[in-house]
Amino acid sequence: MRIGIDGTFGSRTVTGMERYAASLCASLRRAKTRHEFVELCPRLPPVLETRLRPGVKRFLREQYYIGAAAARAHVDLMFFPAFPPGPFLAHPFAMVVYDAVSWQYRDTMGLLGRCYLAPSVRHAARRARTVLTISRSVKSELAALLGRPEGEIVYVGAGVDAPPAPCAPARRDEALSRLGLARPFLLAVGSIEPRKNYPALFRAMQLVFDRSEAQLAVAGRWAWGSEEVRRLVAVAGNRIRILGYVSDADLAVLYDAAEGCLQPSIYEGLGLPVLEALSHGLPVVANDIAVFREIGPDRVHLVDFRDPVGVSQRILWLLDNPAERARIKAAAFSLTRELTWDAAAARCIAAFDRLESQGAVGSAAA
């Protein structure tokens, strides 16, 4: 079977979703399978390429020209690993749905997300031949929200890459100095928007700052709904550093040098930074929500971020117990064996196999 992979996500700013899609697609291309994978990144006609704004060009590629590229490539099935297809796609398709935000947490999305992305995801999920998900908790949510049989919603999971060797002290010190950080510091990773729950984290950190010299570093871009966050950052002064987008190389340094990773999100489909932190042997304090329970209480310190005193006490305990990092490193070792990108790719391929056996692919099934 000839499967087209939507590669338009590669032109976007690299966030967790794009990183997940890139890793999964790389494993699909490496997999030993009878299927042929064709990555499609359509270009616009020159007259449009030179005259339109980047956002408009991206919209046209994702919503219209990807369908034309699929027709030219004669694919039997389209696979969308990051963002949903447009409503005019005629080909049978499978898609990854990362979370249930478009149904349950629309109030935490920006204007563009509420008006465009959420309806697109909901409409595409109803039309897809199969829906792939990244966690078991999201699989359960989507089964109820979409009213689809469990067999049509496939748990794929994620991979945890083996961390690189610890960086040299000179490289680490250079990166921390450039980022305005000094040890000890704690790390939070994720865009600054309401669902990430940064105000709750910052209120807990104010109590930590009273009893510790540690800084808090936030590796994430400013997004929407961040007015309260900006106020709390101003109050904290240089104790909170908003780093914006950081490169993969700098993020690896941060994971290696931090005392712990903090994830206060009120909802996540997976929480890739938690898995990355654990793969570096970094202790994690995370909000007590379904997807983090799925990772395991022996690997993650689960707390209720509505209780700033309780959160601060757990963080202070972590700072006072350096041996916890050794324990977490041992507990997380099994995670890197359990969650691999090759295993995730194999689950995708099994889902594609089922569609083919059901006759749900190809031009006749469109």
C-alpha positions as CSV (number, residue, x, y, z in Angstrom):
1,M,0.0,0.0,0.0
2,R,1.2,3.5,-0.9
3,I,0.8,5.8,2.1
4,G,1.2,9.6,1.8
5,I,2.6,11.4,4.9
6,D,1.6,15.0,5.4
7,G,4.9,16.7,5.8
8,T,3.6,20.3,6.0
9,F,4.1,20.3,9.8
10,G,7.8,20.7,9.1
11,S,7.3,24.4,8.1
12,R,5.9,25.3,11.5
13,T,7.7,26.5,14.7
14,V,9.0,23.3,16.4
15,T,7.0,22.6,19.5
16,G,6.1,19.3,21.2
17,M,3.6,18.3,18.5
18,E,6.0,18.8,15.6
19,R,8.8,17.0,17.5
20,Y,6.5,14.0,18.1
21,A,5.4,13.9,14.5
22,A,9.0,14.1,13.2
23,S,10.2,11.3,15.4
24,L,7.2,9.1,14.6
25,C,7.6,9.6,10.8
26,A,11.3,9.0,11.0
27,S,10.6,5.6,12.6
28,L,7.9,4.8,10.0
29,R,10.4,5.4,7.2
30,R,12.9,3.1,8.9
31,A,10.4,0.3,9.5
32,K,10.7,-2.9,7.5
33,T,7.2,-3.1,6.0
34,R,5.7,-3.8,2.6
35,H,4.0,-0.4,2.6
36,E,5.6,2.5,0.8
37,F,5.7,5.8,2.6
38,V,5.8,9.0,0.5
39,E,6.3,12.3,2.3
40,L,4.3,15.1,0.7
41,C,5.2,18.8,1.2
42,P,3.4,20.6,-1.6
43,R,4.6,23.9,-3.0
44,L,2.3,26.6,-4.2
45,P,2.3,28.0,-7.7
46,P,5.1,30.7,-8.0
47,V,2.6,33.5,-8.3
48,L,1.1,32.6,-4.9
49,E,4.4,31.7,-3.3
50,T,5.8,35.2,-3.9
51,R,2.8,37.3,-3.1
52,L,1.0,35.7,-0.1
53,R,1.8,36.0,3.6
54,P,3.4,33.0,5.3
55,G,0.3,32.2,7.3
56,V,-1.9,32.2,4.2
57,K,0.5,30.0,2.3
58,R,0.6,27.5,5.1
59,F,-3.2,27.5,5.2
60,L,-3.4,26.8,1.5
61,R,-0.8,24.0,1.7
62,E,-2.5,22.3,4.6
63,Q,-6.1,22.7,3.5
64,Y,-6.0,22.4,-0.3
65,Y,-2.7,21.7,-1.9
66,I,-2.0,18.6,0.2
67,G,-5.0,16.9,-1.4
68,A,-3.8,17.8,-4.9
69,A,-0.3,16.4,-4.0
70,A,-1.9,13.2,-2.7
71,A,-3.8,12.8,-6.0
72,R,-0.6,13.3,-8.1
73,A,1.3,10.8,-5.9
74,H,-1.5,8.1,-6.4
75,V,-1.5,7.2,-2.7
76,D,-4.0,4.7,-1.2
77,L,-4.1,6.4,2.2
78,M,-3.1,9.8,3.6
79,F,-1.6,9.9,7.1
80,F,-1.6,13.2,9.1
81,P,0.8,12.9,12.0
82,A,0.4,16.4,13.4
83,F,-2.4,18.6,12.1
84,P,-5.8,17.7,10.7
85,P,-6.6,17.7,6.9
86,G,-8.9,20.2,5.4
87,P,-12.6,19.4,4.7
88,F,-12.0,19.0,0.9
89,L,-9.6,16.1,1.1
90,A,-11.1,13.3,-1.0
91,H,-8.6,10.5,-0.1
92,P,-9.2,8.1,2.8
93,F,-7.0,9.2,5.7
94,A,-5.8,8.4,9.2
95,M,-4.7,11.0,11.7
96,V,-3.2,11.5,15.1
97,V,-5.3,13.3,17.7
98,Y,-3.1,14.4,20.5
99,D,-5.6,15.3,23.1
100,A,-9.3,16.2,23.8
101,V,-8.7,19.9,24.1
102,S,-10.8,20.7,21.0
103,W,-13.8,19.1,22.8
104,Q,-13.3,19.7,26.5
105,Y,-10.9,22.6,27.0
106,R,-11.7,25.0,24.2
107,D,-11.7,27.9,26.7
108,T,-8.0,27.5,27.2
109,M,-7.3,27.9,23.5
110,G,-6.4,31.2,21.7
111,L,-8.8,32.8,19.3
112,L,-7.3,31.0,16.2
113,G,-7.5,27.7,18.0
114,R,-11.1,28.1,19.1
115,C,-12.3,29.4,15.7
116,Y,-10.2,27.3,13.3
117,L,-8.2,24.5,14.8
118,A,-10.8,23.0,17.2
119,P,-13.5,22.7,14.6
120,S,-11.0,21.3,12.1
121,V,-9.9,18.6,14.5
122,R,-13.4,17.6,15.5
123,H,-14.6,17.5,11.8
124,A,-11.6,15.5,10.7
125,A,-11.8,13.0,13.6
126,R,-15.3,12.1,12.5
127,R,-14.2,11.6,8.9
128,A,-11.0,9.7,9.5
129,R,-10.8,6.0,8.7
130,T,-8.9,5.5,12.0
131,V,-7.8,7.8,14.8
132,L,-4.4,7.3,16.4
133,T,-3.7,8.6,19.9
134,I,-0.6,9.1,21.9
135,S,-1.8,8.0,25.4
136,R,-4.3,5.5,26.8
137,S,-6.1,8.2,28.7
138,V,-6.7,10.1,25.4
139,K,-7.9,6.9,23.8
140,S,-10.6,6.5,26.4
141,E,-11.7,10.1,26.2
142,L,-12.0,10.0,22.4
143,A,-14.0,6.8,22.4
144,A,-16.6,8.5,24.5
145,L,-16.4,11.9,22.7
146,L,-16.5,10.5,19.2
147,G,-18.9,7.7,19.8
148,R,-16.7,5.4,17.8
149,P,-15.9,1.7,18.4
150,E,-12.7,1.2,20.5
151,G,-11.1,-0.6,17.5
152,E,-11.2,2.5,15.4
153,I,-9.2,4.5,18.0
154,V,-5.7,3.1,18.2
155,Y,-3.2,3.7,21.0
156,V,0.2,4.5,19.4
157,G,2.2,5.9,22.3
158,A,5.4,7.8,22.1
159,G,9.1,7.0,22.2
160,V,11.7,8.1,24.7
161,D,15.0,8.8,23.0
162,A,18.1,7.7,24.9
163,P,19.6,11.0,26.2
164,P,22.9,12.1,24.9
165,A,26.0,11.8,27.1
166,P,26.2,14.5,29.7
167,C,27.6,17.7,28.2
168,A,31.1,18.8,29.1
169,P,31.2,21.3,32.0
170,A,32.5,24.1,29.7
171,R,29.6,23.6,27.3
172,R,27.1,23.5,30.2
173,D,28.5,26.6,31.8
174,E,28.5,28.5,28.5
175,A,24.9,27.6,27.8
176,L,23.7,28.5,31.3
177,S,25.5,31.8,31.2
178,R,24.0,32.7,27.8
179,L,20.5,31.8,29.1
180,G,21.0,33.9,32.3
181,L,20.9,30.9,34.7
182,A,22.9,29.8,37.6
183,R,22.6,26.6,39.5
184,P,20.6,25.5,41.4
185,F,17.5,25.9,39.2
186,L,14.3,24.1,38.4
187,L,12.9,23.7,34.9
188,A,9.5,23.9,33.4
189,V,9.0,23.2,29.7
190,G,6.0,24.3,27.6
191,S,4.4,27.3,25.9
192,I,2.9,29.9,28.2
193,E,-0.8,29.6,27.7
194,P,-3.7,28.9,30.1
195,R,-3.8,25.1,30.0
196,K,-0.1,24.9,31.2
197,N,-1.2,26.4,34.5
198,Y,1.8,28.5,35.1
199,P,0.2,30.9,37.6
200,A,-0.3,28.0,40.0
201,L,3.3,27.0,39.6
202,F,4.6,30.6,40.2
203,R,2.5,31.0,43.3
204,A,4.0,27.8,44.7
205,M,7.5,29.0,43.6
206,Q,7.1,32.2,45.6
207,L,7.0,30.0,48.7
208,V,10.0,28.1,47.5
209,F,12.0,31.3,46.9
210,D,11.5,32.3,50.6
211,R,13.5,29.2,51.6
212,S,15.8,28.5,48.7
213,E,18.2,30.2,46.3
214,A,17.0,28.2,43.4
215,Q,15.8,29.9,40.2
216,L,13.0,28.7,37.9
217,A,13.7,28.5,34.2
218,V,10.7,28.2,31.8
219,A,11.6,26.9,28.3
220,G,8.6,27.9,26.3
221,R,7.3,30.7,24.1
222,W,4.8,33.4,25.1
223,A,1.5,32.3,23.7
224,W,-2.0,33.5,24.6
225,G,-3.8,34.4,27.8
226,S,-0.5,35.2,29.5
227,E,-1.4,38.5,31.3
228,E,-1.4,37.0,34.8
229,V,1.9,35.1,34.1
230,R,3.6,38.4,33.0
231,R,2.5,40.0,36.3
232,L,3.8,37.2,38.4
233,V,7.1,37.1,36.5
234,A,7.6,40.8,37.1
235,V,7.0,40.3,40.9
236,A,9.5,37.5,41.0
237,G,12.3,39.5,39.3
238,N,15.3,37.4,38.2
239,R,14.1,34.3,40.2
240,I,12.0,33.3,37.2
241,R,13.6,33.3,33.8
242,I,11.4,33.0,30.7
243,L,13.7,31.6,28.1
244,G,11.3,31.4,25.1
245,Y,12.0,28.8,22.5
246,V,15.3,27.0,23.1
247,S,17.2,24.7,20.7
248,D,17.3,20.9,21.3
249,A,20.9,21.3,22.2
250,D,20.2,23.9,24.9
251,L,17.2,21.9,26.1
252,A,19.4,18.9,26.7
253,V,21.7,21.1,28.8
254,L,18.8,22.3,30.8
255,Y,17.6,18.8,31.5
256,D,21.1,17.7,32.6
257,A,21.8,20.8,34.8
258,A,18.4,21.3,36.5
259,E,17.5,20.0,39.9
260,G,14.0,18.9,38.8
261,C,11.3,19.4,36.2
262,L,8.0,20.9,37.1
263,Q,4.8,20.2,35.0
264,P,1.7,21.9,36.4
265,S,-0.6,21.4,33.4
266,I,-4.3,21.0,34.1
267,Y,-4.5,18.8,31.0
268,E,-2.1,17.1,28.6
269,G,-2.4,14.4,25.9
270,L,1.0,13.0,26.7
271,G,3.4,15.5,28.4
272,L,6.5,14.8,26.3
273,P,8.7,17.0,28.5
274,V,8.0,14.7,31.4
275,L,9.2,11.7,29.4
276,E,12.3,13.7,28.2
277,A,13.1,14.8,31.7
278,L,12.8,11.2,33.0
279,S,15.1,9.9,30.3
280,H,17.7,12.3,31.5
281,G,17.3,11.0,35.1
282,L,15.6,14.2,36.2
283,P,13.0,14.1,39.0
284,V,9.6,15.4,38.0
285,V,6.9,17.1,40.1
286,A,3.7,17.0,38.0
287,N,0.0,17.8,38.5
288,D,-2.0,14.8,39.5
289,I,-3.9,14.3,36.2
290,A,-4.7,11.1,34.2
291,V,-1.9,11.1,31.7
292,F,0.8,11.6,34.4
293,R,-0.7,8.8,36.4
294,E,-0.3,6.7,33.3
295,I,3.5,7.3,33.4
296,G,3.5,5.9,36.9
297,P,3.7,7.3,40.5
298,D,7.0,5.5,41.0
299,R,8.4,7.7,38.2
300,V,6.6,11.0,38.8
301,H,5.9,12.9,42.0
302,L,2.2,13.6,41.6
303,V,0.8,16.7,43.5
304,D,-2.3,18.9,43.4
305,F,-1.2,22.3,42.0
306,R,-4.3,23.9,43.5
307,D,-2.4,23.6,46.9
308,P,0.6,25.9,46.6
309,V,1.8,25.0,50.1
310,G,1.8,21.3,49.4
311,V,3.5,21.8,46.0
312,S,6.2,24.0,47.5
313,Q,6.9,21.5,50.3
314,R,7.4,18.7,47.7
315,I,9.7,20.9,45.6
316,L,11.8,21.9,48.7
317,W,12.0,18.2,49.7
318,L,13.3,17.5,46.2
319,L,16.0,20.2,46.5
320,D,17.1,18.8,49.8
321,N,17.3,15.2,48.6
322,P,19.9,14.9,45.8
323,A,19.8,11.1,46.1
324,E,16.3,11.2,44.5
325,R,17.9,11.8,41.2
326,A,19.7,8.5,41.3
327,R,16.5,6.7,42.3
328,I,14.6,8.3,39.4
329,K,17.3,7.5,37.0
330,A,17.0,3.8,37.9
331,A,13.1,3.9,37.8
332,A,13.1,5.7,34.5
333,F,15.5,3.2,32.8
334,S,12.6,0.8,32.3
335,L,10.6,3.6,30.6
336,T,13.2,4.0,27.8
337,R,12.8,0.2,27.1
338,E,9.0,0.3,27.3
339,L,8.4,3.4,25.1
340,T,10.3,3.4,21.8
341,W,9.6,5.2,18.5
342,D,10.0,1.9,16.7
343,A,7.2,0.4,18.8
344,A,5.0,3.4,18.2
345,A,5.6,3.1,14.4
346,A,4.8,-0.6,14.6
347,R,1.4,0.2,16.1
348,C,0.8,2.7,13.3
349,I,1.6,0.1,10.7
350,A,-0.7,-2.5,12.3
351,A,-3.5,0.1,12.1
352,F,-2.7,0.7,8.4
353,D,-2.7,-3.1,7.9
354,R,-6.2,-3.4,9.4
355,L,-7.5,-0.6,7.1
356,E,-6.2,-2.4,4.1
357,S,-7.6,-5.7,5.1
358,Q,-11.0,-4.0,5.6
359,G,-10.9,-2.5,2.1
360,A,-11.0,1.0,3.6
361,V,-8.2,2.5,1.6
362,G,-7.5,3.2,-2.1
363,S,-9.5,5.3,-4.6
364,A,-12.5,2.9,-4.4
365,A,-12.9,3.6,-0.7
366,A,-12.6,7.4,-1.0
